[in-house]
Amino acid sequence: MIRLENPYALMEGYNCFGCSPTNPMGLKMEFFEDGEDIICNWEPERGFAGFHDILHGGVQATMIDEIASWVVLVKLDTSGVTFRLNTRYKEAVRISKGGISLRARLVEVRRNIASIRVELRDGDGRLCSEGSADYFLFPKEKAVSDFHYPGKEAFYSKA
């Protein structure tokens, strides 16, 4: 498993709710590459609850969307925007169960739409949510010029 770097972390004005390490209200998600998959292990905080001890469904959907975007960045070597996001909630995610894990994988690319599948598991390893995200992909030149895409290699440590 390879820890992925966040090349945007030092960029002025960068404040992504999903993955900025400095957004005080954000999720501060970190990512790893495990073969064909991108994974995230995340420790929930009570501030992200909906009903008592239950991780808010909107936070779950955000996490599914965020990890899918990292699949695009790392596996497809470009950037894009969410075209469609579907989330299926199967079980309540209890914050008191501890660490949450997400696993995302590219399913297919058709023309300029990438389809990504995501699973979200609770601290007991139970599948609680699953999602499918379709991303509209930018040509790499546009990703670089208009969206500050640094290239796939920037996500890997130089050490």
Secondary structure, DSSP 8 states (H G I E B T S, - for coil): -EE---TTTTSTT---TTT-TT-TTS-----EEETTEEEEEE---GGGBSSTTBB-HHHHHHHHHHHHHHHHHHHSSS-EEEEEEEEEE-S--BGGG--EEEEEEEEEEETTEEEEEEEEE-TT--EEEEEEEEEEE--HHHHHHHH----GGGGS---
